[in-house]
Amino acid sequence: MPNNINPMFNNNKFKLGIFSVNCSGGLAMTKVKESWLNSWENNLKIAQLADKAGIEFLLPVARWLGYERGSSFHANVLEPTTLASALLALTNNIGIFTTVHTSFHHPVVIAKQLATIDHIGNGRAGLNVVCGWNTNEYAAFGIKFWQQHEDRYRYSHEWFDVIKNLWWRKEPFDWNGQFFKLKDIYSFPLPLQKRIPILNAAGSNEGKQFAICNADYLFAMVVNIEHLRKNVIWLKEQAKLQNRKMPLGLLTDCYVVCRPTRKEAEEYLRYYSQENADWQTVDSIMNLMFKNTQSFPKEQLYSARNRFSAGHGGYPLVGSPDDISNNIVALYNAGLSGAALSFVNYLDEFPYFRDEVLPRLEKQGLREHFHL
């Protein structure tokens, strides 16, 4: 029987996840020797640590090409659906997403894969839908890249409509849409969950509308607290216009440098993200994002170059355990529903975060104590 509830829908006010452990380097564009090694063994270890700590989710990303030739950053990536399947079989509590590109994966295949891993995980699978932005990967696949956001999201809407129908219907059906012409399709077994959590990362208005119509959580960049507040207000207004019945949560990614004192944390941040940054990769990624995505406004990208070296542009959680817990409270109070966390070395650094920050968040009322 499935669990009563996917951890993404539990009572914790602020959800926490582990982000990008399937990628070489994690999210830190650095040359330090302790930079993350994304081996299967390390992925399993951090997944099981997070599982026992009560962390809600693990979010691997999908990369088909490295960003910069000669750089190890994201040159080696474990495929997320295969990885999610294995990790769901070897954990007990944590929700595990797979990340899927709508243009690279047929919806009938994805519907069955997600149902399968949901059974493997006893109702803990999740789907992160990526509508595409990296033209280099499209070229590698020999697939046309739609320059217009409207075209990309029209296709993705229909792609996801096919999947939802495959999850809901118990009889074969035909599909005669703009992009898919399908005959006598069905997908058994159905997922264990009646509601598989859907995540979508978007910054453009078209992307946000896709999330409002289809996702449980929008994954978006947070520039600062004021930017976050405005984003939350806009999303709530748009959700009302779309007559959305369920609330839409807002997630972001945060890079974490947690040390006993703020001075120690800031020193380590400077050491790995400034003195030993992989600036060639940083600039390559930023130029690629400028060219092909609207998820990150250009003026924000240029002002956030240091945040890219530290954690792929994520929101900084840097300081003592008190600093970090207080910053998380501020993010929650501004409307954020949770965060996907990255560390320079997840296995070395997560245990300290678990032991020092999680109890503080419990005392501040954002999370309940987790019992195995």
C-alpha positions as CSV (number, residue, x, y, z in Angstrom):
1,M,0.0,0.0,0.0
2,P,1.2,3.6,-0.7
3,N,2.3,5.9,2.1
4,N,-0.6,8.1,3.4
5,I,1.1,11.2,1.9
6,N,4.0,12.1,-0.3
7,P,6.5,14.1,1.9
8,M,6.1,17.1,-0.5
9,F,2.5,17.4,1.0
10,N,3.4,16.9,4.7
11,N,2.7,19.5,7.4
12,N,6.1,21.1,7.5
13,K,5.7,24.8,6.6
14,F,9.1,25.0,4.9
15,K,10.1,22.0,2.8
16,L,13.8,21.1,2.3
17,G,15.5,19.2,-0.4
18,I,18.9,18.1,-1.6
19,F,19.7,19.4,-5.1
20,S,22.0,18.4,-8.0
21,V,24.0,15.6,-6.3
22,N,23.9,13.6,-9.5
23,C,26.1,16.2,-11.2
24,S,29.9,16.5,-11.0
25,G,30.6,19.5,-8.8
26,G,27.1,19.7,-7.5
27,L,26.3,23.4,-8.0
28,A,29.6,25.0,-7.0
29,M,31.8,26.1,-9.9
30,T,35.1,25.7,-8.0
31,K,38.4,24.0,-8.4
32,V,38.9,23.0,-4.7
33,K,39.9,19.4,-4.1
34,E,36.8,18.7,-2.0
35,S,34.5,19.5,-4.8
36,W,31.6,17.1,-5.1
37,L,32.2,13.7,-6.6
38,N,28.9,12.5,-8.0
39,S,29.5,8.8,-7.8
40,W,26.7,6.3,-7.3
41,E,28.1,5.5,-3.9
42,N,28.0,9.1,-2.8
43,N,24.5,9.7,-4.2
44,L,23.3,6.7,-2.2
45,K,25.0,7.9,1.0
46,I,23.6,11.4,0.9
47,A,20.1,10.2,-0.1
48,Q,20.0,7.8,2.9
49,L,21.3,10.5,5.2
50,A,18.6,12.9,4.0
51,D,16.1,10.2,4.3
52,K,16.8,9.5,7.9
53,A,16.9,13.3,8.7
54,G,13.3,13.9,7.5
55,I,14.3,15.9,4.4
56,E,11.3,16.1,2.1
57,F,12.9,15.6,-1.3
58,L,15.9,14.8,-3.5
59,L,16.1,16.7,-6.8
60,P,18.5,15.4,-9.5
61,V,18.8,17.5,-12.6
62,A,19.0,16.5,-16.2
63,R,22.2,17.4,-18.2
64,W,23.1,15.8,-21.5
65,L,26.2,17.9,-22.2
66,G,28.7,19.6,-20.0
67,Y,28.8,23.4,-20.1
68,E,32.4,24.0,-20.9
69,R,35.0,21.8,-22.6
70,G,37.9,21.1,-20.3
71,S,35.8,21.8,-17.2
72,S,34.7,18.9,-14.9
73,F,31.6,20.9,-13.8
74,H,28.5,18.9,-15.0
75,A,30.6,17.0,-17.5
76,N,29.6,13.8,-15.6
77,V,25.9,13.4,-14.8
78,L,23.9,10.4,-13.6
79,E,20.7,10.1,-15.5
80,P,17.9,11.3,-13.2
81,T,15.1,8.7,-13.9
82,T,17.4,5.7,-13.6
83,L,18.9,7.2,-10.4
84,A,15.5,8.0,-8.9
85,S,14.4,4.4,-9.4
86,A,17.4,3.0,-7.6
87,L,17.3,5.5,-4.8
88,L,13.6,5.0,-4.2
89,A,14.3,1.3,-3.8
90,L,16.9,2.0,-1.1
91,T,15.2,4.7,1.0
92,N,12.0,4.7,3.0
93,N,10.7,8.2,3.6
94,I,12.1,10.9,1.2
95,G,10.4,11.9,-1.9
96,I,12.6,11.6,-5.0
97,F,12.0,13.6,-8.2
98,T,13.2,12.8,-11.7
99,T,13.8,15.7,-14.1
100,V,12.5,15.3,-17.6
101,H,12.8,17.5,-20.7
102,T,9.5,17.6,-22.6
103,S,11.2,17.8,-26.0
104,F,13.5,14.8,-25.3
105,H,11.1,12.3,-23.8
106,H,7.8,10.9,-25.3
107,P,4.9,11.4,-22.8
108,V,3.7,7.8,-23.1
109,V,7.2,6.6,-22.0
110,I,7.4,9.1,-19.2
111,A,3.9,8.2,-17.9
112,K,4.9,4.5,-17.5
113,Q,8.4,5.3,-16.1
114,L,6.9,7.6,-13.4
115,A,4.2,5.0,-12.5
116,T,6.9,2.3,-12.3
117,I,9.2,4.3,-10.0
118,D,6.2,5.4,-7.9
119,H,5.5,1.7,-7.2
120,I,9.2,1.1,-6.4
121,G,9.1,3.9,-3.9
122,N,5.8,3.1,-2.4
123,G,4.2,6.4,-3.5
124,R,7.2,8.8,-3.2
125,A,8.0,9.7,-6.8
126,G,7.9,13.2,-8.2
127,L,8.2,14.8,-11.6
128,N,10.3,17.9,-12.4
129,V,9.1,19.2,-15.9
130,V,11.7,21.1,-17.9
131,C,10.4,22.8,-21.0
132,G,13.9,23.5,-22.4
133,W,16.3,26.3,-22.9
134,N,19.8,24.9,-23.7
135,T,20.2,25.1,-27.4
136,N,23.4,23.1,-27.3
137,E,21.5,20.1,-26.0
138,Y,18.8,20.4,-28.6
139,A,21.5,20.4,-31.3
140,A,23.1,17.3,-29.8
141,F,19.7,15.5,-30.1
142,G,19.0,16.8,-33.5
143,I,15.8,18.4,-32.3
144,K,14.4,21.7,-33.4
145,F,14.5,24.4,-30.6
146,W,11.6,26.7,-30.5
147,Q,12.9,30.2,-30.0
148,Q,9.4,31.5,-29.1
149,H,8.4,30.7,-25.5
150,E,4.8,30.5,-26.6
151,D,5.5,27.6,-29.0
152,R,7.7,25.8,-26.4
153,Y,5.0,26.0,-23.8
154,R,2.1,25.1,-26.1
155,Y,4.0,21.9,-26.8
156,S,4.7,21.3,-23.2
157,H,1.1,21.8,-22.1
158,E,-0.1,19.1,-24.6
159,W,2.8,16.8,-23.5
160,F,1.7,17.0,-19.9
161,D,-2.0,16.7,-20.8
162,V,-1.2,13.3,-22.4
163,I,0.6,12.2,-19.3
164,K,-2.2,13.2,-17.0
165,N,-4.8,11.4,-19.1
166,L,-2.6,8.2,-19.0
167,W,-2.5,8.5,-15.2
168,W,-6.2,9.0,-14.8
169,R,-7.9,6.9,-17.5
170,K,-8.5,3.2,-17.1
171,E,-9.4,2.5,-20.7
172,P,-7.5,2.9,-23.9
173,F,-8.0,6.2,-25.7
174,D,-7.0,8.1,-28.9
175,W,-5.3,11.5,-28.8
176,N,-5.6,13.9,-31.7
177,G,-3.8,17.1,-30.7
178,Q,-1.6,19.7,-32.3
179,F,1.7,17.9,-31.5
180,F,0.7,14.3,-30.7
181,K,-1.4,11.9,-32.8
182,L,-1.8,8.7,-30.7
183,K,-3.9,5.6,-31.2
184,D,-5.3,3.3,-28.5
185,I,-2.9,4.4,-25.8
186,Y,-3.0,3.4,-22.1
187,S,-0.5,3.0,-19.3
188,F,-0.7,0.4,-16.6
189,P,0.0,0.2,-13.8
190,L,-1.3,3.6,-12.8
191,P,0.7,5.5,-10.2
192,L,0.2,4.6,-6.6
193,Q,-0.3,8.3,-5.8
194,K,-3.5,10.0,-6.8
195,R,-1.4,13.2,-6.9
196,I,2.2,12.8,-8.0
197,P,4.0,16.1,-7.0
198,I,4.9,18.2,-10.1
199,L,7.7,20.7,-10.1
200,N,8.4,23.2,-12.8
201,A,11.2,25.8,-13.0
202,A,10.3,29.0,-14.8
203,G,11.0,32.7,-14.9
204,S,9.2,33.9,-18.0
205,N,5.5,34.7,-17.8
206,E,4.7,31.8,-20.1
207,G,6.6,29.4,-17.9
208,K,4.9,30.7,-14.8
209,Q,1.5,30.2,-16.4
210,F,2.5,26.6,-17.3
211,A,3.3,26.1,-13.6
212,I,0.1,27.7,-12.4
213,C,-1.9,25.3,-14.7
214,N,0.0,22.1,-14.1
215,A,2.5,22.2,-11.1
216,D,2.3,21.9,-7.4
217,Y,5.5,23.9,-7.0
218,L,7.1,26.6,-9.1
219,F,10.9,26.5,-8.9
220,A,12.2,30.0,-9.4
221,M,15.3,32.2,-8.7
222,V,15.1,34.4,-5.7
223,V,17.2,37.6,-6.1
224,N,16.4,39.1,-2.7
225,I,13.5,39.2,-0.2
226,E,11.7,42.1,-1.9
227,H,11.9,40.3,-5.3
228,L,10.5,37.2,-3.6
229,R,7.5,39.1,-2.1
230,K,6.6,40.6,-5.5
231,N,6.8,37.2,-7.1
232,V,4.5,35.7,-4.5
233,I,1.9,38.4,-4.9
234,W,2.0,38.1,-8.7
235,L,1.6,34.3,-8.5
236,K,-1.3,34.5,-6.1
237,E,-3.1,37.0,-8.4
238,Q,-2.5,34.8,-11.4
239,A,-3.6,31.7,-9.6
240,K,-6.9,33.4,-8.8
241,L,-7.4,34.4,-12.4
242,Q,-6.9,30.8,-13.5
243,N,-9.3,29.5,-10.8
244,R,-6.6,27.3,-9.4
245,K,-8.1,25.0,-6.7
246,M,-4.9,23.9,-5.0
247,P,-2.3,26.3,-3.6
248,L,0.9,26.7,-5.7
249,G,4.1,26.5,-3.6
250,L,7.2,28.4,-4.5
251,L,10.6,26.8,-4.2
252,T,14.1,28.0,-4.9
253,D,17.6,26.7,-4.7
254,C,20.1,27.8,-2.0
255,Y,23.8,27.1,-1.6
256,V,24.7,26.5,2.0
257,V,27.9,27.4,3.8
258,C,27.2,26.6,7.5
259,R,30.0,26.9,10.0
260,P,30.1,27.5,13.8
261,T,30.7,31.3,13.2
262,R,29.7,33.7,10.4
263,K,33.4,34.6,10.0
264,E,34.3,30.9,9.3
265,A,31.5,30.6,6.8
266,E,32.4,33.8,4.9
267,E,36.1,32.7,4.8
268,Y,35.2,29.4,3.3
269,L,32.8,31.0,0.8
270,R,35.6,33.3,-0.3
271,Y,38.1,30.4,-0.5
272,Y,36.0,28.2,-2.8
273,S,33.9,30.7,-4.8
274,Q,36.4,33.5,-5.3
275,E,40.0,32.4,-4.8
276,N,39.4,29.0,-6.4
277,A,36.4,29.7,-8.7
278,D,36.2,28.2,-12.2
279,W,35.5,31.6,-13.8
280,Q,35.7,30.2,-17.4
281,T,32.8,27.9,-16.6
282,V,30.9,30.6,-14.8
283,D,31.1,33.0,-17.8
284,S,30.2,30.2,-20.2
285,I,27.1,29.3,-18.4
286,M,26.0,32.9,-17.9
287,N,26.4,33.7,-21.6
288,L,24.4,30.6,-22.5
289,M,21.6,31.6,-20.1
290,F,21.6,35.2,-21.4
291,K,21.2,33.8,-24.9
292,N,18.5,31.2,-24.5
293,T,16.4,31.7,-21.3
294,Q,14.1,34.3,-19.7
295,S,14.2,32.5,-16.4
296,F,17.0,34.8,-15.1
297,P,16.7,38.6,-16.0
298,K,19.9,39.8,-17.5
299,E,20.5,42.6,-15.1
300,Q,20.2,40.1,-12.2
301,L,22.6,37.7,-13.9
302,Y,25.3,40.3,-14.4
303,S,25.0,41.4,-10.8
304,A,25.1,37.8,-9.5
305,R,28.3,36.5,-11.0
306,N,29.6,35.6,-7.6
307,R,26.5,33.7,-6.8
308,F,27.0,31.6,-9.9
309,S,30.5,30.6,-8.8
310,A,29.2,29.8,-5.3
311,G,26.1,27.9,-6.3
312,H,24.8,28.3,-9.9
313,G,23.0,31.5,-9.0
314,G,21.2,30.2,-6.0
315,Y,20.2,32.2,-3.0
316,P,23.0,32.3,-0.4
317,L,22.6,30.7,3.0
318,V,26.0,31.6,4.5
319,G,26.8,31.9,8.2
320,S,26.4,30.3,11.6
321,P,23.4,28.0,12.3
322,D,21.6,30.9,13.8
323,D,22.2,33.0,10.7
324,I,21.0,30.4,8.4
325,S,17.9,29.4,10.4
326,N,17.0,33.1,10.7
327,N,17.4,33.6,6.9
328,I,15.2,30.6,6.2
329,V,12.5,32.1,8.5
330,A,12.8,35.4,6.5
331,L,12.4,33.5,3.2
332,Y,9.3,31.7,4.6
333,N,7.8,35.0,5.9
334,A,8.2,36.4,2.4
335,G,6.2,33.6,0.9
336,L,8.7,30.8,0.0
337,S,7.5,27.3,0.5
338,G,10.9,25.5,0.6
339,A,14.4,25.3,-0.7
340,A,16.6,22.8,-2.5
341,L,20.0,22.9,-0.9
342,S,23.4,22.5,-2.3
343,F,26.8,22.2,-0.6
344,V,30.4,22.1,-1.9
345,N,30.6,18.6,-0.5
346,Y,27.2,17.3,0.6
347,L,28.6,14.4,2.7
348,D,31.0,16.5,4.6
349,E,28.6,19.5,5.2
350,F,25.1,18.2,5.4
351,P,25.5,16.4,8.8
352,Y,26.4,19.7,10.5
353,F,23.4,21.4,8.8
354,R,21.2,18.5,10.0
355,D,22.4,18.6,13.6
356,E,22.4,22.4,14.0
357,V,20.0,24.1,11.7
358,L,17.1,21.6,11.6
359,P,16.5,21.7,15.4
360,R,16.5,25.6,15.2
361,L,13.8,25.4,12.4
362,E,11.8,23.1,14.6
363,K,12.0,25.6,17.5
364,Q,11.0,28.4,15.2
365,G,7.9,26.5,14.1
366,L,8.8,25.8,10.5
367,R,9.3,22.1,10.8
368,E,8.1,19.2,13.0
369,H,10.6,16.9,14.6
370,F,11.1,13.8,12.4
371,H,10.8,10.3,13.9
372,L,12.0,7.3,12.1
